[in-house]
Amino acid sequence: MSVTPVRSPSVLMTILAVVLFTLLCYTVIGLQMAVVPLFVREKLGFSSAMAGFAVSVQYLATFATRAGAGRRIDTIGPKKVVQVGLAAGVVSGVMLAISGVLTSLPALALLLVIVGRIILGFAESWVATAAIVWNIRRVGVARTAQVISWNGICSYGGIALGAPVATLLYHAPSLSVFGGFCGVGLLSAALMGIGLPLAHRQPAVTPLPATKPHSFFHILSRVMPYGLALASGSIGFGAISALLALYFADQNWSGAAIGLSLFGSVFVLTRFVFTSQIAKRGGMAVAFVSLLVEALGLSVLAWGNSPLWANVGAALSGAGFSLLFPALGVGAVEQIGPENRGAAIGAFSVFLDIAIGISGPLLGLIIPLWGYGVLFQITALCCLLGMMLCVVVKGRQQHHTAGVS
């Protein structure tokens, strides 16, 4: 049954009822992000590059399944897509839990981790993409920035919540099956499972008739300028998510989970305080400043010689990355009609997936050659390239506006 857009003051509660599923999904991502690289390198004995790949393969899987998620959202509706994604997340957690008790068989344990991460990537693309479209349909397209912002708050709030919890579980083998890496997997499965009955209770929205069907690659080309700017900042987040824990371990520092939590916490705080600037200043202007702040944070992370400065860099990076997706996403969604909005969100998100997916393994190859400082400085330079792209896109927008007037 179709749902008509709701009006204030129930708008916020309507949004929160759906982004809860994003929160559950990304709490699981945060749980695994903090300990998967450590488990692969320290417990299973594989290289740092393989540890980075074990993290990044999730985002490659998310990229590979975004197009399918967008199409399914537009044809069967976002509610069913969210439910399938949550169910997949349960399977992913179970596979990681099994790998945690098979450390005596490192090759098999690694295979289970990688397959579980691939399934989680599928779950992420279906849950997060569908939650955005579900909420836009429920509260109206005029609130797109608000919907995307709340989705991001729950995304990186979940990462901030999950990382320290995972660290406590990982270092608690005395808790038997409920501790260690196995405990992280079991908690991941439980959180995704909690979402299934909650999603069932939420009203569905009917798909819109496709009056102007477009291929996914056509939609991808329309959102590409915005997506490339998003990718330039997402590389830094990919490096932090895949390699920060290894960076701290390499320096014999403690507190990598604190760095991840600071990234997520400052990300959420920035969304709360500054989201309104997108409507006031324009998406491209906000994206430009966001990339500048992220470049500064990554530079601090590159050349800081203490865990304190590394945490400061992670926090600044979180502040810069925070508004990038909604600032650019509003413009990307406007390129496509409402009947293809799921595909538009999916196509735009592909650029984030690719950037995060390739950053872990490729940047991991830099570590034995030049070290972590050069690695993080390269990600800062990527942000500067994104700033240049924002200037170009902003100029085209102004030229188009002048031509129309």
N, C-alpha and C positions, 0 to 999 in steps of 0.2 A: 504494500500500500504506500502511496506517495505521501510525503510529508511536506507541508508548506513551510517556508522560512518563518522562524519564530522571531519575536521582537523582544527588546529589553523590557524588564530586567532579567528575563530568563535566558538570554543569549549566552552568557558566560557559563551557566550551569549546563546548557545544552552542549556547548563546545567541550567542557570538561568531561562530560559523560562518555564522549568518544575518544578524546585524546588520552584517556586512562589506558587504552590498549597500546598506544604508542609508548606510554610511560613503562608499562610492564615489559614490552619488547626491548626497550633500550636499557632498562635496568639489567636485563639478561645480557645484553651486549656489553654493558659496563662490567658485569661480573666476570665475563670471559676475557675481556680486553686486558684486565689487570693481571691475569695469571696464566693465560694460554702461552705467551712467549716464554715465561719462566718455566712452565711445565715442559714445553718442548725442548728447551735448551738444557735445563738443569736436571730434570727427572728422566727424560728420554735420551739426552746426550746428543742432540742434533745441533747444527750450526745456527748462528744468529740470523743468517739469511733465511733458513728454513723456519725459524721461529717467527720472523717477520712475515713470511708467506702464510703461515698458519693463521695469522691475524687477518692479513689482507685478502685471503681467498674468500672470506665472507663478503667483502665488498665487490669482488669480481662476480660472485654469484648473485648479489643484489643487482648489479648492472645487467647480467644476462637475463634476469627475470623481470626487469622493470617494464619492458614492452608488453609482455604477457599480462602483467598486473594491470597496466593501463587499459588494455583491451577488455579484460574480464570485468573491470570496474564499470566500463561504459556499456557492457552487454548484460551482465547478470546483477550488477549493483554492488556497491562497496561493502555492505554488511557481510555478504557471503565471502567476499575476498578476505576481509579481516578474520573471519572464523577459520578459513583454511590456513591462513598465515599463523594464527595462534596454535592450531593443531600441529603444524610443522615445527613450531618452536618447542613443543613438548618432546617430539621425536629427537630434535637436536640435543636437548638437555640430557636425555637418556643415553645417547651415544657418548657424550662427554663423560658421563658418570661411569660408564663401562670402561672407557679408556683409562680412567683414574685407577682402576684395580688391575690393569694389565701392563704395568710398568716393566715387568720382567720380559715382556714381548714388545720392545719399543717400536718396531716397524708396524705391528698391528695397532698398537695404541695410537701412533701418529696417523695412521689411515683413518681410524675412527674419529680422531680430532678433526682432521681435514674434512671428512664427509659431514660430520656434525656442524662444522662451521659453514659449509656450503648450504646445508639445509637451513641454518639460521639466516644466511643471506637471502634465501628465498623468502623466509618468514618476514624479514625486515622489509623487503620491497612490497610485499602484499599488505602487511599491516599498516606501515607508515604511509604509503601512497593512498591506500583506500581510506584511511582515517581522515586525511586532508579533504578528499573529495566528498566523503560522507558528511563532514561538517559544513563544507561550502554549500552543499545542497540543503542542509538543515537550517542554516542561519542566513543564507543569501550571499551572492557573489560580491556584494559591496563590502563584506567583512572578510575578504580573502586574506588580507595582510594579518588581521587578528587571528584567523584560523591557523595560518602558516606559523605565526609567531608562537602560539600556544603549543602547536605540534613540536616546534623546536625546543621550547622550554621543557617539555616532557621528554624529548629525546636526550638532551644533554644533562637535564636534571637526573634522568635515569642513569646515565653514565656516572655522574658524580655520586649517586647513591650506591650503585653497584660495585664500584671499584674498591672502596675500603672494606665492604662486607666480604668481597671475594678474598681480599688479603687476609682477613681474620680466619676465614674458613681454610684457606690454603695452608696456613701455618698452624693448623690445629689438628694434627694427626691423632691426637689422643681421643678425639671424638669419634674414632672408628670410621664407619661408612659415611657419617654425616660431616666429617671433616676432610681436609685435603682437597685435591682436585675433584674427587668423586662427589664430595659435598657440594661443590660449585655446580656440577652438572645436575645434581638432584634438585637444588634450589632453582636452577634455570627452568627445569621441566615443570616444577610446581607453580612458578610465577606465570608461565604461559598458560598452564592449565586453569588457573584462577580466572583468566580472562574469558574463557569459552562460555560459561553460563552467563556472565555479565553481558557479553556481546549478544547473546541470544535474546536478552530482555529488551534490547534497544530497538526502536522502530526502524524499519528499513525505508529506503527511498527507491523509487522506480527509475530505471535508466531513461535518459532522454532520447527521443528518436533522432537518428543520425541523418539530418537533412543535408549535411555537407560532409560526407565521409572523406577522410584523408588517410594516406598511408603513414605508418609510423615514421618513416624516413623523411617524408614531407614535413611532418610536425617537428622532427628533430632539427631539420634545417631552419625552420622558423624560429626556434628558441635558441639556436646555436650561439649567437653573440652573448646572450645572457648566461648560457651554460658554460662557455669558455671562461668567462670572468669568475663564475662560481668554482670551476675546476682549479683556477690559479690559487685560490685561497684554501681549497680542500686538500691540496697536497700537504700543506703544513699540518692540518689536522690528522691526515693519514700517517705522517711521520711520528706525531706525538702518540697516537693510539697504538701504533705497531712497535715503536722503538723506544719510547720514554722509559719503560720499565727496564729494558736492557741497558739503556744509557746510565741509569742510576746504579744498576748492578755492576757495570763495567767500572764505574768510578768508586765503587764500594761505599755508596751512599744509601741511606735508608729513606723511605718516604716517597717512593714512586707513586703509590696510591694517592698520597696527598696532592701530588702534582696533577694527577688526572681529576681528582675531586675539585681542585681549584679551577681547573679549566672548565669543568661542567658548571660549577657554582657561579663563577663570574659570567659565564655564558648566559645562564638563566637570569641573573641580576641585570645584565645589560639588556636582555629582551624586555624585562619588566619596565625598565626606566626609559629606554630610548626607542621602542618600537614606533611610537607616535611620530618620530622624526621622519619616517619613511613617507608619510602623507604630507608632512610639512615641507621637507627639503627635496623630496623626489628620490626614487629608488637608486638611481645611478650615483647621485651625490653621496648618499649614505653608504653605498657599496665602496666608493672610492676611499672614504675615511676609514671604513672598516678594514680594508686591505692594508692601509697605511699602518693602523694600530697592530694588525696581525704581523706585519713585516717587522715592526719594532719588537714585538714579543718573541718572535722566532730568532731575531738577532741576539736578544738578551739570553735566550736559551742556548744559542750557539757558543757564546763567548763568556758566559757566566761560569765561574770556577768553583761554585759551591752549590749545595742543594737549595739554599735560600734563593740564589739568583735563578736557578733552574725553575723553581716554583713560581717566581715572579714572572719569568718568561712564559710559562704555561698559562698563568692567569691572564696576562696581556693578550696572548694568542686567543684565549677563549673570548675575551672582550671583543677582539677584532673579528673573529669568525662568527660571532653571535648573530649579527643582523644581515649577514651576507645572503643567506638563502631567501628570507622574506623580501629583502630589498630588491633582489634580482628576480625573484619568483613572481612578483606582481606583474612586472613587465612581460615575463615569459608567458604567463597564463593569458594575458591580453592578446597574444598573437593568434590564438585559436578560439573557435566558437565554443559555447557551453556544452554542446553535445559531445565534444571530444576533450573535455577538461581532464578526465582521468589520464588519457594518453599524453596530454600536454605536461601534466605534473610528472608523469613517468619519464617522458623524454628529457625534461629539464633535469630531473634527478639523476639521469644516466651520467651526466658530466661529473657529478659528485662521486658517483660509484666508481667510475674509471679512475679518477684522480686518486681516490683513497686506495683503490684496489692495486694500482701499480706502484704507488709510492712506497709501500712497505718493502716488497722484495727488491725493487730497483735501487732505492736509497740504501737498503741494507748492504748492497754490494759496495757502496762507498766506504763503509765503516773500516774494513781492513786496509784500505788505500790511504784515506785522508782523515778518518776519525769522525766523531759525532759533530764537532764544531762546524766543519765544512758542510756536512750533511744538512744541518739545520739552517745554515746560511743560504744554501741553494734554495731551500723552501721559501726563505724570505725574499729572494730575488724573483721567484715565481709570483709572489704577491705584488711586487712592483710591476711586473708585466701585466697583471690583472688590472692595476690602476690605470695603465696606459689604455687598455681596452675599454675601460669605463669611460674615459675621456672621449674615445672614438664613438662609442654607442650614444653617449649623451649628445655629441655634436650632430649625429644623424637624426636623433629625436627632435632636436631643435630645428634642423633643416626641414624635416617632414612637417612639423607644426607650422613653420613659416610658410611652407608651400601650400598647406591646406587653408591657412588664413588668407 
